[in-house]
Amino acid sequence: MTNETNVRVLAFETIKDIIHDKAYSNIIINEVLSNNDLNRADKGLFTELVYGTLKRKYTLDYILKPFVQTKLKGWVRQLLWMSIYQYVYLDKIPEHAIINEAVEIAKYKGGPHNGNVVNGILRNIMRSDLPDFTEITDDKKRIAIEYSLPKWLVDHWTTHFGIETTEAIAQSFLDKVSTTVRVNATRISVDDAIRRLVDDDYIVEQDKDIEACLHISGKPIIESRMFKDGLVSIQDKSSMFVGELIGLNPGDQVLDACSAPGGKACHIAELLDGRGHVDATDIHEHKIELIDFNIKKLRLSNISAFEHDATEKYDKVYDKILVDAPCSGLGVLRHKPEIKYEQSQESIQSLVEIQLEILNNVKYNVKKGGTIVYSTCTIEQMENENVIYTFLKENKDFEFDTFEHPVTGEKVKTMQILPQDFNSDGFFITRIKRKEN
């Protein structure tokens, strides 16, 4: 097999594993890249094929459907999706290369017959006119097909955000993932971090809203000595707003109740700069090991990680508590596009129950006058505004702790970040406080 075929085999097998095993795409992609000796161009092609195919799965199947006369094996359909993605959305790959590579994989995987099936379908597609999405008169149906979203999600978002904003959200989730890093200000200044990254041939832009947030491009940041030494951490800008908005004071005792992998807890520890302490807890022992790894890498002394279930009683009182709740993840579809195909209205309702259970448990751990920050990486109203308003309705000793919106400067009770707002993840942040009496 050629190098090009090998990269496509890896991409095809990875797509298959993600779909069949319900694995997180970002984790599997990183594992494959770590375990295979690929040059930078091949790494880029591999990542593009996996993410692109997953992001547009429904769209690709819509394009494929008119050309399929008999039942296809699941893996053949997935191989065709990957091939159609290259044909429709990548402009530098010749048609003959797409067909030849796909046929080679089909023969390697299932023999000459499957190679002939793939060859015939792809040649028919490339000889024919592709569907025109503008001819779909129902806007909700069009958005679902054109942007590869479950129809129920489009219905939800249209009800809450309107049709134009929903389409902007859908488009944004198909955009390329950008890399942002958080400077570890306990060990290096932002200016020095920028200078060292630029000297290492990175293109760096300082964020206009968060001082320690840097936008990085040019090459993978995980190759950088700065990243390996814990001077910068990979974190999405939306996620950084949580630490920025928690309202820390020197000496604060802070609980991060659902912490893994510990990015927000470590950010809070960095902001406290040794004055105060963070307890980072999670229900899974192996995730505590991950948090501990990050703490050691960043060389933070004012943070401890230990196993605890956020729905179980715990006898300690804090100034600030972060509940970055388990959620549907429907704000991080750029990084984990497979999530949109796995969630359902029923699964979201069960998450809402857990979110409320956690809030109703940790409320006993915040002192009078203390603050709870509730955040999620979703844009689903059920998990966001509905949860916090339900909690406040049932707990009269808590109220909103309004904060200044970091961009508009307005006083707000809640902050819903949509992916197109900052070219970042969709995120929800609110702050409530326990009344003094």
Contacts in CASP RR format, 6 or more apart in sequence:
PFRMAT RR
TARGET T0000
AUTHOR 0000-0000-0000
METHOD contacts of the structure
MODEL  1
MTNETNVRVLAFETIKDIIHDKAYSNIIINEVLSNNDLNRADKGLFTELV
YGTLKRKYTLDYILKPFVQTKLKGWVRQLLWMSIYQYVYLDKIPEHAIIN
EAVEIAKYKGGPHNGNVVNGILRNIMRSDLPDFTEITDDKKRIAIEYSLP
KWLVDHWTTHFGIETTEAIAQSFLDKVSTTVRVNATRISVDDAIRRLVDD
DYIVEQDKDIEACLHISGKPIIESRMFKDGLVSIQDKSSMFVGELIGLNP
GDQVLDACSAPGGKACHIAELLDGRGHVDATDIHEHKIELIDFNIKKLRL
SNISAFEHDATEKYDKVYDKILVDAPCSGLGVLRHKPEIKYEQSQESIQS
LVEIQLEILNNVKYNVKKGGTIVYSTCTIEQMENENVIYTFLKENKDFEF
DTFEHPVTGEKVKTMQILPQDFNSDGFFITRIKRKEN
1 9 0 8 1.000
1 104 0 8 1.000
1 108 0 8 1.000
3 42 0 8 1.000
4 97 0 8 1.000
4 101 0 8 1.000
5 101 0 8 1.000
5 104 0 8 1.000
5 105 0 8 1.000
7 38 0 8 1.000
7 42 0 8 1.000
7 45 0 8 1.000
7 46 0 8 1.000
7 49 0 8 1.000
8 49 0 8 1.000
8 82 0 8 1.000
8 101 0 8 1.000
8 102 0 8 1.000
8 105 0 8 1.000
9 105 0 8 1.000
9 108 0 8 1.000
10 32 0 8 1.000
10 36 0 8 1.000
10 38 0 8 1.000
10 46 0 8 1.000
11 45 0 8 1.000
11 46 0 8 1.000
11 49 0 8 1.000
11 50 0 8 1.000
11 53 0 8 1.000
11 82 0 8 1.000
12 75 0 8 1.000
12 78 0 8 1.000
12 79 0 8 1.000
12 82 0 8 1.000
12 105 0 8 1.000
14 28 0 8 1.000
14 29 0 8 1.000
14 32 0 8 1.000
14 46 0 8 1.000
14 50 0 8 1.000
15 49 0 8 1.000
15 50 0 8 1.000
15 53 0 8 1.000
15 54 0 8 1.000
15 78 0 8 1.000
15 81 0 8 1.000
15 82 0 8 1.000
16 75 0 8 1.000
16 78 0 8 1.000
17 23 0 8 1.000
17 28 0 8 1.000
18 24 0 8 1.000
18 25 0 8 1.000
18 28 0 8 1.000
18 50 0 8 1.000
18 54 0 8 1.000
18 338 0 8 1.000
19 54 0 8 1.000
19 78 0 8 1.000
19 338 0 8 1.000
22 338 0 8 1.000
22 342 0 8 1.000
24 336 0 8 1.000
24 338 0 8 1.000
25 50 0 8 1.000
25 51 0 8 1.000
25 54 0 8 1.000
25 335 0 8 1.000
25 336 0 8 1.000
25 337 0 8 1.000
25 338 0 8 1.000
26 335 0 8 1.000
26 336 0 8 1.000
29 46 0 8 1.000
29 47 0 8 1.000
29 50 0 8 1.000
29 51 0 8 1.000
32 46 0 8 1.000
33 43 0 8 1.000
33 46 0 8 1.000
33 47 0 8 1.000
38 46 0 8 1.000
40 219 0 8 1.000
43 220 0 8 1.000
48 90 0 8 1.000
49 82 0 8 1.000
49 85 0 8 1.000
49 86 0 8 1.000
51 177 0 8 1.000
51 337 0 8 1.000
52 85 0 8 1.000
52 89 0 8 1.000
52 337 0 8 1.000
53 60 0 8 1.000
53 78 0 8 1.000
53 81 0 8 1.000
53 82 0 8 1.000
53 85 0 8 1.000
54 337 0 8 1.000
54 338 0 8 1.000
55 148 0 8 1.000
55 173 0 8 1.000
55 174 0 8 1.000
55 333 0 8 1.000
55 337 0 8 1.000
56 81 0 8 1.000
56 85 0 8 1.000
56 89 0 8 1.000
56 148 0 8 1.000
56 174 0 8 1.000
57 81 0 8 1.000
57 148 0 8 1.000
57 341 0 8 1.000
58 144 0 8 1.000
58 145 0 8 1.000
58 148 0 8 1.000
58 149 0 8 1.000
58 150 0 8 1.000
59 145 0 8 1.000
59 146 0 8 1.000
59 147 0 8 1.000
59 148 0 8 1.000
60 80 0 8 1.000
60 81 0 8 1.000
60 84 0 8 1.000
60 85 0 8 1.000
60 88 0 8 1.000
60 148 0 8 1.000
61 77 0 8 1.000
61 81 0 8 1.000
62 131 0 8 1.000
62 145 0 8 1.000
63 84 0 8 1.000
63 88 0 8 1.000
63 125 0 8 1.000
63 130 0 8 1.000
63 131 0 8 1.000
64 77 0 8 1.000
64 80 0 8 1.000
64 81 0 8 1.000
64 84 0 8 1.000
64 121 0 8 1.000
64 125 0 8 1.000
67 121 0 8 1.000
67 124 0 8 1.000
67 125 0 8 1.000
67 128 0 8 1.000
68 121 0 8 1.000
72 80 0 8 1.000
72 117 0 8 1.000
73 114 0 8 1.000
75 109 0 8 1.000
76 106 0 8 1.000
76 114 0 8 1.000
76 117 0 8 1.000
76 118 0 8 1.000
79 102 0 8 1.000
79 105 0 8 1.000
79 106 0 8 1.000
79 109 0 8 1.000
79 118 0 8 1.000
80 102 0 8 1.000
80 118 0 8 1.000
80 121 0 8 1.000
80 122 0 8 1.000
82 102 0 8 1.000
83 98 0 8 1.000
83 99 0 8 1.000
83 101 0 8 1.000
83 102 0 8 1.000
83 118 0 8 1.000
83 122 0 8 1.000
84 122 0 8 1.000
84 125 0 8 1.000
86 93 0 8 1.000
86 98 0 8 1.000
87 93 0 8 1.000
87 95 0 8 1.000
87 98 0 8 1.000
87 122 0 8 1.000
87 125 0 8 1.000
87 126 0 8 1.000
88 130 0 8 1.000
95 126 0 8 1.000
98 122 0 8 1.000
99 119 0 8 1.000
99 122 0 8 1.000
99 123 0 8 1.000
99 126 0 8 1.000
102 118 0 8 1.000
102 119 0 8 1.000
102 122 0 8 1.000
103 115 0 8 1.000
103 118 0 8 1.000
103 119 0 8 1.000
106 114 0 8 1.000
106 115 0 8 1.000
106 117 0 8 1.000
106 118 0 8 1.000
106 119 0 8 1.000
107 114 0 8 1.000
107 115 0 8 1.000
133 142 0 8 1.000
133 145 0 8 1.000
133 146 0 8 1.000
134 142 0 8 1.000
136 142 0 8 1.000
136 145 0 8 1.000
136 146 0 8 1.000
139 163 0 8 1.000
139 167 0 8 1.000
140 151 0 8 1.000
140 154 0 8 1.000
140 155 0 8 1.000
140 158 0 8 1.000
140 163 0 8 1.000
141 151 0 8 1.000
143 149 0 8 1.000
143 154 0 8 1.000
143 163 0 8 1.000
143 166 0 8 1.000
143 167 0 8 1.000
143 170 0 8 1.000
144 150 0 8 1.000
144 151 0 8 1.000
144 153 0 8 1.000
144 154 0 8 1.000
146 170 0 8 1.000
147 167 0 8 1.000
147 170 0 8 1.000
147 171 0 8 1.000
147 173 0 8 1.000
147 174 0 8 1.000
148 174 0 8 1.000
148 340 0 8 1.000
149 170 0 8 1.000
149 340 0 8 1.000
150 340 0 8 1.000
150 341 0 8 1.000
150 343 0 8 1.000
152 344 0 8 1.000
152 345 0 8 1.000
153 330 0 8 1.000
153 340 0 8 1.000
153 343 0 8 1.000
154 166 0 8 1.000
154 170 0 8 1.000
156 380 0 8 1.000
156 381 0 8 1.000
157 165 0 8 1.000
157 166 0 8 1.000
157 169 0 8 1.000
157 379 0 8 1.000
158 166 0 8 1.000
160 381 0 8 1.000
161 169 0 8 1.000
161 418 0 8 1.000
165 418 0 8 1.000
168 418 0 8 1.000
168 420 0 8 1.000
169 379 0 8 1.000
169 418 0 8 1.000
169 419 0 8 1.000
169 420 0 8 1.000
171 420 0 8 1.000
172 334 0 8 1.000
172 418 0 8 1.000
172 419 0 8 1.000
172 420 0 8 1.000
172 423 0 8 1.000
173 331 0 8 1.000
173 333 0 8 1.000
173 334 0 8 1.000
173 337 0 8 1.000
173 340 0 8 1.000
173 419 0 8 1.000
175 334 0 8 1.000
175 419 0 8 1.000
175 423 0 8 1.000
176 334 0 8 1.000
177 334 0 8 1.000
177 335 0 8 1.000
178 215 0 8 1.000
178 217 0 8 1.000
178 423 0 8 1.000
178 424 0 8 1.000
179 215 0 8 1.000
179 216 0 8 1.000
179 217 0 8 1.000
179 221 0 8 1.000
179 234 0 8 1.000
180 207 0 8 1.000
180 213 0 8 1.000
180 214 0 8 1.000
180 215 0 8 1.000
180 216 0 8 1.000
180 234 0 8 1.000
180 235 0 8 1.000
180 236 0 8 1.000
180 237 0 8 1.000
180 240 0 8 1.000
180 424 0 8 1.000
181 213 0 8 1.000
181 214 0 8 1.000
181 216 0 8 1.000
181 221 0 8 1.000
181 227 0 8 1.000
181 232 0 8 1.000
181 233 0 8 1.000
181 234 0 8 1.000
181 235 0 8 1.000
182 212 0 8 1.000
182 213 0 8 1.000
182 214 0 8 1.000
182 232 0 8 1.000
182 233 0 8 1.000
182 234 0 8 1.000
182 235 0 8 1.000
182 240 0 8 1.000
182 267 0 8 1.000
182 270 0 8 1.000
183 189 0 8 1.000
183 190 0 8 1.000
183 193 0 8 1.000
183 212 0 8 1.000
183 213 0 8 1.000
183 214 0 8 1.000
183 231 0 8 1.000
183 232 0 8 1.000
184 230 0 8 1.000
184 231 0 8 1.000
184 232 0 8 1.000
184 233 0 8 1.000
184 270 0 8 1.000
184 298 0 8 1.000
185 212 0 8 1.000
185 270 0 8 1.000
185 271 0 8 1.000
185 273 0 8 1.000
186 270 0 8 1.000
186 273 0 8 1.000
186 274 0 8 1.000
186 298 0 8 1.000
186 299 0 8 1.000
186 300 0 8 1.000
187 230 0 8 1.000
187 231 0 8 1.000
187 298 0 8 1.000
187 299 0 8 1.000
188 196 0 8 1.000
188 231 0 8 1.000
190 206 0 8 1.000
190 211 0 8 1.000
190 212 0 8 1.000
190 214 0 8 1.000
193 214 0 8 1.000
193 226 0 8 1.000
193 231 0 8 1.000
193 232 0 8 1.000
194 204 0 8 1.000
194 206 0 8 1.000
194 214 0 8 1.000
196 226 0 8 1.000
196 231 0 8 1.000
197 204 0 8 1.000
197 214 0 8 1.000
197 216 0 8 1.000
197 224 0 8 1.000
197 226 0 8 1.000
197 232 0 8 1.000
198 204 0 8 1.000
200 224 0 8 1.000
200 225 0 8 1.000
200 226 0 8 1.000
201 218 0 8 1.000
201 219 0 8 1.000
202 216 0 8 1.000
202 217 0 8 1.000
202 218 0 8 1.000
202 219 0 8 1.000
202 221 0 8 1.000
202 224 0 8 1.000
203 216 0 8 1.000
203 217 0 8 1.000
203 218 0 8 1.000
204 214 0 8 1.000
204 215 0 8 1.000
204 216 0 8 1.000
205 214 0 8 1.000
205 215 0 8 1.000
206 213 0 8 1.000
206 214 0 8 1.000
206 215 0 8 1.000
207 213 0 8 1.000
207 214 0 8 1.000
207 215 0 8 1.000
207 237 0 8 1.000
209 237 0 8 1.000
209 406 0 8 1.000
209 407 0 8 1.000
209 422 0 8 1.000
210 237 0 8 1.000
210 240 0 8 1.000
210 241 0 8 1.000
210 244 0 8 1.000
210 406 0 8 1.000
212 240 0 8 1.000
212 270 0 8 1.000
213 235 0 8 1.000
213 237 0 8 1.000
213 240 0 8 1.000
214 232 0 8 1.000
221 227 0 8 1.000
221 232 0 8 1.000
221 234 0 8 1.000
222 228 0 8 1.000
222 234 0 8 1.000
224 232 0 8 1.000
226 232 0 8 1.000
227 233 0 8 1.000
227 234 0 8 1.000
229 297 0 8 1.000
230 297 0 8 1.000
230 298 0 8 1.000
230 299 0 8 1.000
233 263 0 8 1.000
233 266 0 8 1.000
233 267 0 8 1.000
233 294 0 8 1.000
233 298 0 8 1.000
235 263 0 8 1.000
235 267 0 8 1.000
236 332 0 8 1.000
236 424 0 8 1.000
236 425 0 8 1.000
236 427 0 8 1.000
237 422 0 8 1.000
237 424 0 8 1.000
237 425 0 8 1.000
238 377 0 8 1.000
238 417 0 8 1.000
238 422 0 8 1.000
238 424 0 8 1.000
238 425 0 8 1.000
238 426 0 8 1.000
238 427 0 8 1.000
239 263 0 8 1.000
239 264 0 8 1.000
239 377 0 8 1.000
239 425 0 8 1.000
239 427 0 8 1.000
240 267 0 8 1.000
241 406 0 8 1.000
241 415 0 8 1.000
241 417 0 8 1.000
241 427 0 8 1.000
241 429 0 8 1.000
242 264 0 8 1.000
242 267 0 8 1.000
242 322 0 8 1.000
242 324 0 8 1.000
242 373 0 8 1.000
242 375 0 8 1.000
242 427 0 8 1.000
242 429 0 8 1.000
243 264 0 8 1.000
243 267 0 8 1.000
243 268 0 8 1.000
243 271 0 8 1.000
243 322 0 8 1.000
243 373 0 8 1.000
244 271 0 8 1.000
244 406 0 8 1.000
245 373 0 8 1.000
245 403 0 8 1.000
245 406 0 8 1.000
245 415 0 8 1.000
245 429 0 8 1.000
245 431 0 8 1.000
246 254 0 8 1.000
246 268 0 8 1.000
246 320 0 8 1.000
246 322 0 8 1.000
246 371 0 8 1.000
246 373 0 8 1.000
246 431 0 8 1.000
247 320 0 8 1.000
247 371 0 8 1.000
247 403 0 8 1.000
247 431 0 8 1.000
248 254 0 8 1.000
248 268 0 8 1.000
248 271 0 8 1.000
248 272 0 8 1.000
248 320 0 8 1.000
249 319 0 8 1.000
250 272 0 8 1.000
250 275 0 8 1.000
250 276 0 8 1.000
251 272 0 8 1.000
251 275 0 8 1.000
251 276 0 8 1.000
251 277 0 8 1.000
251 319 0 8 1.000
252 272 0 8 1.000
252 276 0 8 1.000
252 319 0 8 1.000
252 320 0 8 1.000
253 276 0 8 1.000
253 277 0 8 1.000
253 279 0 8 1.000
253 317 0 8 1.000
253 318 0 8 1.000
253 319 0 8 1.000
253 320 0 8 1.000
254 268 0 8 1.000
254 272 0 8 1.000
254 276 0 8 1.000
254 277 0 8 1.000
254 278 0 8 1.000
254 279 0 8 1.000
254 318 0 8 1.000
254 319 0 8 1.000
254 320 0 8 1.000
254 321 0 8 1.000
254 322 0 8 1.000
255 278 0 8 1.000
255 279 0 8 1.000
255 281 0 8 1.000
255 316 0 8 1.000
255 318 0 8 1.000
255 320 0 8 1.000
255 321 0 8 1.000
255 322 0 8 1.000
255 362 0 8 1.000
255 365 0 8 1.000
256 262 0 8 1.000
256 264 0 8 1.000
256 265 0 8 1.000
256 268 0 8 1.000
256 278 0 8 1.000
256 279 0 8 1.000
256 280 0 8 1.000
256 281 0 8 1.000
256 321 0 8 1.000
256 322 0 8 1.000
256 324 0 8 1.000
257 281 0 8 1.000
257 308 0 8 1.000
257 310 0 8 1.000
257 321 0 8 1.000
257 322 0 8 1.000
257 323 0 8 1.000
257 324 0 8 1.000
257 358 0 8 1.000
257 362 0 8 1.000
258 281 0 8 1.000
258 282 0 8 1.000
258 283 0 8 1.000
258 310 0 8 1.000
258 323 0 8 1.000
258 324 0 8 1.000
258 325 0 8 1.000
258 326 0 8 1.000
258 358 0 8 1.000
259 265 0 8 1.000
259 280 0 8 1.000
259 281 0 8 1.000
259 282 0 8 1.000
259 287 0 8 1.000
259 291 0 8 1.000
259 305 0 8 1.000
259 324 0 8 1.000
260 282 0 8 1.000
260 284 0 8 1.000
260 287 0 8 1.000
260 288 0 8 1.000
260 290 0 8 1.000
260 291 0 8 1.000
261 287 0 8 1.000
261 290 0 8 1.000
261 291 0 8 1.000
261 294 0 8 1.000
262 280 0 8 1.000
262 290 0 8 1.000
262 291 0 8 1.000
262 294 0 8 1.000
262 305 0 8 1.000
263 294 0 8 1.000
264 322 0 8 1.000
264 324 0 8 1.000
264 375 0 8 1.000
265 278 0 8 1.000
265 280 0 8 1.000
265 291 0 8 1.000
265 303 0 8 1.000
265 305 0 8 1.000
265 322 0 8 1.000
266 280 0 8 1.000
266 294 0 8 1.000
266 295 0 8 1.000
266 298 0 8 1.000
266 300 0 8 1.000
266 303 0 8 1.000
268 278 0 8 1.000
268 303 0 8 1.000
268 322 0 8 1.000
269 278 0 8 1.000
269 295 0 8 1.000
269 298 0 8 1.000
269 300 0 8 1.000
269 302 0 8 1.000
269 303 0 8 1.000
270 298 0 8 1.000
270 300 0 8 1.000
272 278 0 8 1.000
272 302 0 8 1.000
274 301 0 8 1.000
274 302 0 8 1.000
275 302 0 8 1.000
276 302 0 8 1.000
277 302 0 8 1.000
277 303 0 8 1.000
277 304 0 8 1.000
278 302 0 8 1.000
278 303 0 8 1.000
278 304 0 8 1.000
279 303 0 8 1.000
279 304 0 8 1.000
279 305 0 8 1.000
279 306 0 8 1.000
279 316 0 8 1.000
279 318 0 8 1.000
280 291 0 8 1.000
280 295 0 8 1.000
280 303 0 8 1.000
280 304 0 8 1.000
280 305 0 8 1.000
280 306 0 8 1.000
281 305 0 8 1.000
281 306 0 8 1.000
281 307 0 8 1.000
281 308 0 8 1.000
281 310 0 8 1.000
281 314 0 8 1.000
282 288 0 8 1.000
282 291 0 8 1.000
282 305 0 8 1.000
282 307 0 8 1.000
282 308 0 8 1.000
283 307 0 8 1.000
283 308 0 8 1.000
283 309 0 8 1.000
283 310 0 8 1.000
284 307 0 8 1.000
285 307 0 8 1.000
288 305 0 8 1.000
288 306 0 8 1.000
288 307 0 8 1.000
291 305 0 8 1.000
292 305 0 8 1.000
295 303 0 8 1.000
295 305 0 8 1.000
308 314 0 8 1.000
310 323 0 8 1.000
310 358 0 8 1.000
310 361 0 8 1.000
310 362 0 8 1.000
311 354 0 8 1.000
311 357 0 8 1.000
311 358 0 8 1.000
311 361 0 8 1.000
312 361 0 8 1.000
313 361 0 8 1.000
313 364 0 8 1.000
314 365 0 8 1.000
316 365 0 8 1.000
317 365 0 8 1.000
317 366 0 8 1.000
317 367 0 8 1.000
318 365 0 8 1.000
318 366 0 8 1.000
318 367 0 8 1.000
318 370 0 8 1.000
319 366 0 8 1.000
319 367 0 8 1.000
319 370 0 8 1.000
319 371 0 8 1.000
320 366 0 8 1.000
320 370 0 8 1.000
320 371 0 8 1.000
320 372 0 8 1.000
320 373 0 8 1.000
321 362 0 8 1.000
321 365 0 8 1.000
321 366 0 8 1.000
321 371 0 8 1.000
321 372 0 8 1.000
321 373 0 8 1.000
322 372 0 8 1.000
322 373 0 8 1.000
322 375 0 8 1.000
323 355 0 8 1.000
323 358 0 8 1.000
323 359 0 8 1.000
323 362 0 8 1.000
323 372 0 8 1.000
323 373 0 8 1.000
323 374 0 8 1.000
323 375 0 8 1.000
324 375 0 8 1.000
324 376 0 8 1.000
324 377 0 8 1.000
325 354 0 8 1.000
325 355 0 8 1.000
325 358 0 8 1.000
325 359 0 8 1.000
325 374 0 8 1.000
325 375 0 8 1.000
325 376 0 8 1.000
325 383 0 8 1.000
325 387 0 8 1.000
326 351 0 8 1.000
326 354 0 8 1.000
326 355 0 8 1.000
326 358 0 8 1.000
327 351 0 8 1.000
327 355 0 8 1.000
327 376 0 8 1.000
327 377 0 8 1.000
327 378 0 8 1.000
327 380 0 8 1.000
327 383 0 8 1.000
328 339 0 8 1.000
328 343 0 8 1.000
328 347 0 8 1.000
328 348 0 8 1.000
328 351 0 8 1.000
328 378 0 8 1.000
328 380 0 8 1.000
328 383 0 8 1.000
329 336 0 8 1.000
329 339 0 8 1.000
329 343 0 8 1.000
329 376 0 8 1.000
329 377 0 8 1.000
329 378 0 8 1.000
330 339 0 8 1.000
330 340 0 8 1.000
330 343 0 8 1.000
330 378 0 8 1.000
330 379 0 8 1.000
330 380 0 8 1.000
331 377 0 8 1.000
331 378 0 8 1.000
331 379 0 8 1.000
331 419 0 8 1.000
331 425 0 8 1.000
331 426 0 8 1.000
331 427 0 8 1.000
332 339 0 8 1.000
332 377 0 8 1.000
332 425 0 8 1.000
332 426 0 8 1.000
333 339 0 8 1.000
333 340 0 8 1.000
333 419 0 8 1.000
334 419 0 8 1.000
334 425 0 8 1.000
335 425 0 8 1.000
348 380 0 8 1.000
348 382 0 8 1.000
348 383 0 8 1.000
349 382 0 8 1.000
351 383 0 8 1.000
352 382 0 8 1.000
352 383 0 8 1.000
352 386 0 8 1.000
352 387 0 8 1.000
355 376 0 8 1.000
355 383 0 8 1.000
355 387 0 8 1.000
356 387 0 8 1.000
356 390 0 8 1.000
356 391 0 8 1.000
359 372 0 8 1.000
359 374 0 8 1.000
359 387 0 8 1.000
359 391 0 8 1.000
360 391 0 8 1.000
360 394 0 8 1.000
360 395 0 8 1.000
362 372 0 8 1.000
363 372 0 8 1.000
363 395 0 8 1.000
363 398 0 8 1.000
363 434 0 8 1.000
366 372 0 8 1.000
366 434 0 8 1.000
367 434 0 8 1.000
368 434 0 8 1.000
368 435 0 8 1.000
368 436 0 8 1.000
368 437 0 8 1.000
369 433 0 8 1.000
369 434 0 8 1.000
369 435 0 8 1.000
369 436 0 8 1.000
370 433 0 8 1.000
370 434 0 8 1.000
371 401 0 8 1.000
371 431 0 8 1.000
371 432 0 8 1.000
371 433 0 8 1.000
371 434 0 8 1.000
372 398 0 8 1.000
372 431 0 8 1.000
372 432 0 8 1.000
372 433 0 8 1.000
372 434 0 8 1.000
373 429 0 8 1.000
373 430 0 8 1.000
373 431 0 8 1.000
374 387 0 8 1.000
374 388 0 8 1.000
374 391 0 8 1.000
374 428 0 8 1.000
374 429 0 8 1.000
374 430 0 8 1.000
374 431 0 8 1.000
374 432 0 8 1.000
375 427 0 8 1.000
375 428 0 8 1.000
375 429 0 8 1.000
375 430 0 8 1.000
376 383 0 8 1.000
376 384 0 8 1.000
376 427 0 8 1.000
376 428 0 8 1.000
377 425 0 8 1.000
377 426 0 8 1.000
377 427 0 8 1.000
378 384 0 8 1.000
378 426 0 8 1.000
378 428 0 8 1.000
379 416 0 8 1.000
379 418 0 8 1.000
379 419 0 8 1.000
379 426 0 8 1.000
379 428 0 8 1.000
383 428 0 8 1.000
384 414 0 8 1.000
384 416 0 8 1.000
384 428 0 8 1.000
384 430 0 8 1.000
385 414 0 8 1.000
385 416 0 8 1.000
385 428 0 8 1.000
388 414 0 8 1.000
388 430 0 8 1.000
388 432 0 8 1.000
391 398 0 8 1.000
391 432 0 8 1.000
392 398 0 8 1.000
392 399 0 8 1.000
392 400 0 8 1.000
392 432 0 8 1.000
397 434 0 8 1.000
397 435 0 8 1.000
398 432 0 8 1.000
398 433 0 8 1.000
398 434 0 8 1.000
398 435 0 8 1.000
399 432 0 8 1.000
399 433 0 8 1.000
399 435 0 8 1.000
400 413 0 8 1.000
400 430 0 8 1.000
400 431 0 8 1.000
400 432 0 8 1.000
400 433 0 8 1.000
401 431 0 8 1.000
401 432 0 8 1.000
401 433 0 8 1.000
402 411 0 8 1.000
402 412 0 8 1.000
402 413 0 8 1.000
402 431 0 8 1.000
403 411 0 8 1.000
403 412 0 8 1.000
403 415 0 8 1.000
403 431 0 8 1.000
404 410 0 8 1.000
404 411 0 8 1.000
404 412 0 8 1.000
405 411 0 8 1.000
405 412 0 8 1.000
405 415 0 8 1.000
413 430 0 8 1.000
414 428 0 8 1.000
414 429 0 8 1.000
414 430 0 8 1.000
415 428 0 8 1.000
415 429 0 8 1.000
415 430 0 8 1.000
416 427 0 8 1.000
416 428 0 8 1.000
417 424 0 8 1.000
417 425 0 8 1.000
417 426 0 8 1.000
417 427 0 8 1.000
417 428 0 8 1.000
417 429 0 8 1.000
418 426 0 8 1.000
419 425 0 8 1.000
419 426 0 8 1.000
END
